[in-house]
Amino acid sequence: MSNNIDETRYQLIRLIERNPDISQRELANQLGISVGKVNYCLKALISVGWIKAGNVVRSNNRMRYAYVLTPAGLREKTKIAAKFLQKKQSLYESLKEEIARLKLELKDDSAE
């Protein structure tokens, strides 16, 4: 899986964990992706056993899905979160070094 796909799946899992009744359209809006991509990712997560989907009847008699994280989904969420944390910490350290270099460069330039 690429990092972008991992991040999308992680964000989907997080949102579903917080709100199992969330619609695909709401997921798409919150993630800034198309409903089709949400649907594709959800089907993939269901096929690997990370999420279960069940029908729920809403007050207006329309069927919707409720999504539930499986134990495997919770384990994968933890693994992906650990990878993101490591990646973000590495990026943070790189940015700190770059900022320090730029500050030094500006200081040197202003001294001339």
N, C-alpha and C positions, 0 to 999 in steps of 0.2 A: 504494500500500500504506500502511496505517496504521502508526503506530509500534509498536503492539502486535503486529501481524502480522509486521512486520520483526523485532522482537525474538524472537518465537517461532521464526521461520525461522532467524535467526542462531544461536540456542541449539541448534536441531536440527542445523544444519550443524556447529557446534562439537563436539557430542556424537558425531555420526557420524564426524567426522574423527578423533576420539580412539579410537573403538571401532566399527569398521564392522560388527561382528557384533551390535551392540546390538539388542534387540527393541523393538517398538513399545510394549509394556507397560513396559519399563524406561525408555524415553524419556518416556512419559507420567508415570511416577512421579518422575523427576528434574526434569521441567518443571512438575509440578503441574497438568497438564491431562489431559483424557480421552484414551483410546486412539483414539476416533473423530476427535478433533481432530488427533492426531498423524498418523493415517492420511490425513486430508484434506490436511494440510500436506505430507506426504511425496509424495503424488500430485501436488500442485502443483509441488513442487521437481523431481520427475522430469519432469513435462510441460514445464517451461521449460529442462530440460537441465542443472540444477545438480547432480543426483544420479542415479546409475545404481543399479538394484537387480538383484541376481542371487540365484538360489536356492542355498542351501547345505544339504546334508544333515547333520543333527546326529547324534550318537552313538546316540540313541534312534530313529533313522530318521524323525524328523519334519522336515519342510521348514521352513526359515527363510530369511529374506532377509539378504544382506549388502549394505550400502549403501556406495557409493564416490562421493566427490566428484569431479566432472568439473573440467577446467581452468576452465570458465565458473563453476562453483560456488565454486572457490577465489577467483576474481577478485571475485565478488559478496560473498563472506564478508569480503574485505578492504575493499570499499566500504562495506558495512554497518557493519563495525567502526569505520571512520573516522567515519561519521556518529554512531554511539553515543558515541565518544570526545568528539567535539565537543559533543554534547548534554549529556553528563555533566560536562564541564568548565564549560559554561555554568551548569548547575545548581549545581555546586560554588561558582562565583563568587557566584551569587545567595545561596546559603546563608551563605557567609562574610560578605557584606554584612548579611544579616538578623541573624546572630549578633552582629556588631559593634554594630548598632543596639540589639538587646535588652540587651547588656551595658551600653551607655551609658544606656539607659532605667533599668535596675536600679540603676546607680550613681547616677543623678540622683534616683531614688526613695528610695534609702537615705540620701542626703545631706539629705533634707528632714525 
